[in-house]
Amino acid sequence: MHPMTPDLGQGGCSTLEDAVVLGRCLGEAMTITNGLEEDKRIEAALKKYVEERRWRAFGLISGAYITGIVQQGSGGFMTRFLRDKFLSKKLSENLLNQADFDCGTLSSCTPS
């Protein structure tokens, strides 16, 4: 779901976030029946997972791509000037904001 360049350093973190959210969605699907068959609950859990992760993944992917373009500065003098004078502060703020994300917790469940 998130093929991103390494420019934000968030690929591994995003994978761990995915694992927590997917585990929570599937765990809820297996413990709360809602009168649905198991395959329907799993399908609903996967849809919930995608919905919950879609915009976070999009932000990381696009942020990493833009950061990579700006950091590499292959656009000549003007790109380097803008990067060094204006964008470096914004990019570092973006990196900190991306790293400060809470994907929630996993509740422990006991097997029945």
NUSEDO-914465 format. One record per residue: residue number from 0; residue in one letter; chain; x, y, z of N, C-alpha, C in turn. Coordinates in steps of 0.001 Angstrom, whole numbers. Each point is the difference from the previous one (the first is absolute). Layout:
N
+-----+---------+--------+---------+---------+---------+---------+---------+---------+---------+---------+---------+
! num ! residuo ! cadena !      nu !      nv !      nw !     cau !     cav !     caw !      cu !      cv !      cw !
+-----+---------+--------+---------+---------+---------+---------+---------+---------+---------+---------+---------+
! NUM !       A !      A !       X !       Y !       Z !       X !       Y !       Z !       X !       Y !       Z !
...
+-----+---------+--------+---------+---------+---------+---------+---------+---------+---------+---------+---------+
! end
This chain:
112
+-----+---------+--------+---------+---------+---------+---------+---------+---------+---------+---------+---------+
! num ! residuo ! cadena !      nu !      nv !      nw !     cau !     cav !     caw !      cu !      cv !      cw !
+-----+---------+--------+---------+---------+---------+---------+---------+---------+---------+---------+---------+
!   0 !       M !      A !     813 !   -1193 !       0 !    -813 !    1193 !       0 !     857 !    1258 !       0 !
!   1 !       H !      A !    1271 !    -106 !     339 !     811 !    1207 !      82 !    1392 !    -191 !    -592 !
!   2 !       P !      A !      91 !      19 !   -1346 !    1318 !     -91 !    -631 !     667 !    1374 !       5 !
!   3 !       M !      A !     719 !     338 !    1047 !     547 !    1353 !     107 !    1516 !       7 !    -125 !
!   4 !       T !      A !     505 !    1146 !    -432 !    1448 !     187 !     -43 !     495 !     181 !    1430 !
!   5 !       P !      A !    1295 !    -198 !     244 !     506 !      36 !    1375 !     257 !    1408 !     546 !
!   6 !       D !      A !    -485 !    1041 !    -651 !     377 !    1357 !     348 !    -567 !     511 !    1317 !
!   7 !       L !      A !   -1048 !    -599 !     529 !    -517 !     390 !    1314 !     438 !    -974 !    1092 !
!   8 !       G !      A !     503 !   -1153 !    -394 !     405 !    -993 !     983 !   -1182 !    -581 !     764 !
!   9 !       Q !      A !   -1156 !     -93 !    -645 !   -1203 !    -450 !     678 !    -527 !   -1344 !    -499 !
!  10 !       G !      A !     695 !    -654 !    -912 !    -488 !   -1260 !    -561 !    -194 !   -1079 !    1042 !
!  11 !       G !      A !    1011 !    -215 !     834 !    -103 !   -1020 !    1053 !   -1044 !     356 !    1035 !
!  12 !       C !      A !     -58 !    1285 !     362 !   -1006 !     450 !     974 !   -1405 !    -207 !    -553 !
!  13 !       S !      A !    -162 !     312 !   -1284 !   -1306 !    -164 !    -621 !    -415 !   -1465 !     -24 !
!  14 !       T !      A !     958 !    -874 !    -187 !    -288 !   -1434 !      14 !    -487 !    -443 !    1378 !
!  15 !       L !      A !     639 !     505 !    1040 !    -438 !    -333 !    1362 !   -1384 !     574 !     280 !
!  16 !       E !      A !    -259 !    1223 !    -473 !   -1338 !     580 !     155 !   -1033 !    -876 !    -703 !
!  17 !       D !      A !     328 !    -433 !   -1226 !    -902 !    -873 !    -751 !    -315 !   -1268 !     793 !
!  18 !       A !      A !    1029 !    -575 !     608 !    -189 !   -1244 !     746 !    -944 !     212 !    1181 !
!  19 !       V !      A !     160 !    1123 !     708 !    -870 !     273 !    1146 !   -1442 !     195 !    -455 !
!  20 !       V !      A !    -185 !     819 !   -1034 !   -1366 !     284 !    -463 !    -647 !   -1254 !    -577 !
!  21 !       L !      A !     752 !    -762 !    -808 !    -551 !   -1235 !    -570 !    -332 !   -1001 !    1098 !
!  22 !       G !      A !     891 !    -147 !     972 !    -262 !    -906 !    1116 !   -1238 !     396 !     782 !
!  23 !       R !      A !    -160 !    1301 !     231 !   -1176 !     477 !     728 !   -1279 !    -260 !    -804 !
!  24 !       C !      A !      29 !     315 !   -1293 !   -1197 !    -201 !    -837 !    -381 !   -1480 !     -77 !
!  25 !       L !      A !     979 !    -857 !    -224 !    -293 !   -1434 !     -82 !    -406 !    -563 !    1355 !
!  26 !       G !      A !     642 !     482 !    1070 !    -353 !    -458 !    1343 !   -1436 !     325 !     347 !
!  27 !       E !      A !    -409 !    1230 !    -349 !   -1392 !     380 !     249 !    -950 !    -854 !    -830 !
!  28 !       A !      A !     391 !    -278 !   -1236 !    -861 !    -804 !    -877 !    -171 !   -1415 !     531 !
!  29 !       M !      A !    1013 !    -534 !     649 !     -87 !   -1372 !     476 !    -664 !    -100 !    1375 !
!  30 !       T !      A !     -43 !    1104 !     745 !    -602 !     -72 !    1330 !   -1427 !     539 !      46 !
!  31 !       I !      A !    -359 !     860 !    -946 !   -1354 !     565 !     -47 !    -695 !    -577 !   -1229 !
!  32 !       T !      A !    -980 !    -849 !     229 !    -606 !    -711 !   -1127 !   -1012 !     835 !    -774 !
!  33 !       N !      A !    -786 !     838 !     647 !   -1021 !     827 !    -662 !    -937 !    -811 !    -891 !
!  34 !       G !      A !    -124 !   -1275 !     235 !    -886 !    -836 !    -796 !     509 !    -279 !   -1403 !
!  35 !       L !      A !    1226 !     379 !    -311 !     559 !    -219 !   -1336 !     863 !   -1254 !     -22 !
!  36 !       E !      A !      93 !    -606 !   -1158 !     889 !   -1143 !    -155 !    1442 !     491 !      56 !
!  37 !       E !      A !     909 !    -916 !     303 !    1397 !     359 !     198 !     603 !     690 !   -1222 !
!  38 !       D !      A !    -255 !    -505 !   -1203 !     595 !     605 !   -1188 !    -490 !    1431 !    -216 !
!  39 !       K !      A !   -1250 !     282 !     334 !    -545 !    1356 !    -124 !     627 !     930 !    1038 !
!  40 !       R !      A !     244 !    -531 !    1210 !     643 !     813 !    1037 !    1434 !     337 !    -391 !
!  41 !       I !      A !     701 !    -979 !    -578 !    1378 !     246 !    -437 !      25 !    1011 !   -1135 !
!  42 !       E !      A !    -917 !    -140 !    -936 !     -82 !     957 !   -1104 !    -266 !    1414 !     529 !
!  43 !       A !      A !    -901 !     135 !     943 !    -297 !    1307 !     584 !    1213 !     544 !     759 !
!  44 !       A !      A !     727 !    -880 !     677 !    1195 !     426 !     739 !    1076 !     516 !    -952 !
!  45 !       L !      A !     179 !    -669 !   -1125 !    1001 !     452 !    -969 !    -397 !    1340 !    -617 !
!  46 !       K !      A !   -1286 !     194 !    -245 !    -465 !    1296 !    -510 !     236 !    1098 !    1029 !
!  47 !       K !      A !    -251 !    -312 !    1263 !     228 !     971 !    1072 !    1482 !     355 !      93 !
!  48 !       Y !      A !     846 !   -1015 !    -113 !    1454 !     220 !      27 !     430 !     937 !   -1128 !
!  49 !       V !      A !    -456 !    -271 !   -1211 !     373 !     829 !   -1153 !    -481 !    1433 !     210 !
!  50 !       E !      A !   -1215 !     148 !     469 !    -550 !    1341 !     221 !     802 !     756 !    1057 !
!  51 !       E !      A !     378 !    -710 !    1048 !     740 !     648 !    1079 !    1411 !     371 !    -413 !
!  52 !       R !      A !     628 !    -788 !    -850 !    1411 !     221 !    -367 !     198 !     804 !   -1277 !
!  53 !       R !      A !   -1022 !     137 !    -818 !     146 !     600 !   -1331 !     679 !    1372 !      38 !
!  54 !       W !      A !    -532 !     934 !     757 !     523 !    1361 !     -42 !    1324 !     132 !     734 !
!  55 !       R !      A !     231 !    -800 !    1011 !    1317 !       5 !     657 !    1059 !    -472 !    -988 !
!  56 !       A !      A !    -279 !   -1088 !    -705 !     950 !    -515 !    -991 !     211 !    1006 !   -1128 !
!  57 !       F !      A !   -1068 !     618 !    -464 !     114 !     997 !   -1060 !     897 !    1157 !     432 !
!  58 !       G !      A !    -175 !     482 !    1218 !     824 !    1095 !     512 !    1465 !    -373 !      80 !
!  59 !       L !      A !     273 !   -1217 !     460 !    1395 !    -445 !      81 !     625 !    -175 !   -1381 !
!  60 !       I !      A !    -737 !    -597 !    -912 !     527 !    -235 !   -1344 !     280 !    1322 !    -702 !
!  61 !       S !      A !    -977 !     899 !       0 !     189 !    1276 !    -688 !    1041 !     855 !     701 !
!  62 !       G !      A !      13 !     -19 !    1329 !    1007 !     761 !     736 !    1408 !    -483 !    -276 !
!  63 !       A !      A !     180 !   -1303 !     -51 !    1324 !    -560 !    -298 !     431 !     362 !   -1424 !
!  64 !       Y !      A !    -923 !     -65 !    -927 !     314 !     323 !   -1391 !     412 !    1465 !    -145 !
!  65 !       I !      A !    -781 !     902 !     586 !     315 !    1433 !     -94 !    1302 !     316 !     726 !
!  66 !       T !      A !     197 !    -582 !    1169 !    1248 !     215 !     738 !    1197 !    -462 !    -815 !
!  67 !       G !      A !    -127 !   -1146 !    -659 !    1090 !    -500 !    -836 !     333 !     941 !   -1137 !
!  68 !       I !      A !   -1014 !     530 !    -661 !     231 !     937 !   -1105 !     716 !    1251 !     504 !
!  69 !       V !      A !    -474 !     548 !    1107 !     591 !    1225 !     532 !    1411 !    -259 !     505 !
!  70 !       Q !      A !     217 !   -1100 !     706 !    1330 !    -280 !     547 !    1034 !    -227 !   -1090 !
!  71 !       Q !      A !    -402 !    -636 !   -1072 !     957 !    -275 !   -1068 !     331 !    1261 !    -780 !
!  72 !       G !      A !    -918 !     958 !     -32 !     257 !    1314 !    -567 !     571 !       9 !   -1396 !
!  73 !       S !      A !    -482 !    -870 !    -860 !     556 !     -79 !   -1343 !    -531 !    1087 !    -928 !
!  74 !       G !      A !    -799 !     940 !     523 !    -594 !    1039 !    -829 !     880 !    1213 !    -209 !
!  75 !       G !      A !    1201 !      -5 !     481 !     891 !    1129 !    -211 !      20 !     956 !    1175 !
!  76 !       F !      A !     500 !    1201 !    -276 !     216 !     996 !    1039 !   -1284 !     338 !     753 !
!  77 !       M !      A !   -1087 !     242 !    -710 !   -1242 !     436 !     646 !    -544 !   -1067 !     954 !
!  78 !       T !      A !      44 !   -1249 !    -403 !    -468 !   -1078 !     878 !     856 !     -82 !    1251 !
!  79 !       R !      A !    1317 !      84 !    -165 !     895 !     -47 !    1163 !    -226 !    1200 !     915 !
!  80 !       F !      A !    -192 !    1183 !    -595 !    -235 !    1203 !     790 !   -1286 !    -135 !     816 !
!  81 !       L !      A !   -1098 !    -398 !    -649 !   -1281 !    -169 !     705 !     106 !   -1059 !    1078 !
!  82 !       R !      A !     681 !   -1105 !    -315 !     168 !   -1073 !     982 !     763 !     498 !    1215 !
!  83 !       D !      A !    1119 !     658 !    -230 !     854 !     412 !    1108 !    -597 !    1138 !     826 !
!  84 !       K !      A !    -699 !     922 !    -626 !    -507 !    1183 !     707 !   -1396 !    -179 !     575 !
!  85 !       F !      A !    -842 !    -790 !    -652 !   -1395 !     -58 !     413 !    -504 !   -1412 !     319 !
!  86 !       L !      A !     321 !    -952 !    -845 !    -616 !   -1324 !     114 !     618 !    -887 !    1071 !
!  87 !       S !      A !    1256 !     252 !     374 !     632 !    -889 !     982 !    -747 !      25 !    1327 !
!  88 !       K !      A !    -446 !    1179 !     441 !    -758 !      86 !    1251 !   -1343 !    -724 !    -141 !
!  89 !       K !      A !    -684 !     218 !   -1094 !   -1303 !    -638 !    -220 !     140 !   -1520 !     -82 !
!  90 !       L !      A !    1044 !    -466 !    -681 !     203 !   -1450 !    -123 !     319 !    -642 !    1339 !
!  91 !       S !      A !     790 !     688 !     823 !     312 !    -577 !    1311 !   -1243 !     -19 !     892 !
!  92 !       E !      A !    -856 !    1032 !     -89 !   -1260 !     -12 !     751 !    -894 !   -1145 !    -470 !
!  93 !       N !      A !     -53 !    -194 !   -1308 !    -803 !   -1083 !    -570 !     495 !   -1357 !     499 !
!  94 !       L !      A !    1305 !    -183 !      33 !     565 !   -1263 !     469 !    -393 !    -260 !    1450 !
!  95 !       L !      A !      95 !    1024 !     843 !    -388 !    -173 !    1401 !   -1486 !    -290 !     138 !
!  96 !       N !      A !    -826 !     677 !    -788 !   -1438 !    -251 !      53 !    -347 !   -1409 !    -463 !
!  97 !       Q !      A !     685 !    -491 !   -1014 !    -260 !   -1358 !    -490 !     399 !   -1044 !    1036 !
!  98 !       A !      A !    1068 !     273 !     737 !     479 !    -970 !     985 !    -883 !     -38 !    1245 !
!  99 !       D !      A !    -717 !    1077 !     282 !    -843 !      75 !    1190 !   -1411 !    -445 !    -355 !
! 100 !       F !      A !    -195 !   -1288 !     -99 !   -1292 !    -562 !    -400 !    -354 !   -1145 !     934 !
! 101 !       D !      A !   -1228 !     -23 !     440 !    -468 !   -1065 !     882 !   -1036 !    -832 !    -743 !
! 102 !       C !      A !     338 !   -1234 !    -296 !    -924 !    -875 !    -733 !    -914 !    -776 !     929 !
! 103 !       G !      A !      54 !     285 !    1286 !    -876 !    -670 !     952 !     680 !   -1177 !     661 !
! 104 !       T !      A !    -771 !    -773 !     702 !     544 !   -1136 !     725 !    -700 !   -1283 !    -408 !
! 105 !       L !      A !     637 !   -1073 !     321 !    -600 !   -1324 !    -167 !    -490 !    -447 !    1365 !
! 106 !       S !      A !   -1211 !    -433 !      72 !    -485 !    -527 !    1265 !     352 !   -1482 !      61 !
! 107 !       S !      A !     323 !    -437 !    1181 !     312 !   -1414 !     127 !   -1310 !    -788 !      70 !
! 108 !       C !      A !     -14 !   -1108 !    -681 !   -1187 !    -845 !      62 !     427 !   -1402 !     398 !
! 109 !       T !      A !    -827 !    -609 !     775 !     291 !   -1342 !     439 !    -759 !    -991 !    -871 !
! 110 !       P !      A !     640 !   -1050 !    -406 !    -698 !    -995 !    -829 !   -1140 !    -655 !     762 !
! 111 !       S !      A !   -1070 !    -241 !    -705 !   -1167 !    -614 !     668 !      44 !   -1497 !     -31 !
+-----+---------+--------+---------+---------+---------+---------+---------+---------+---------+---------+---------+
! end
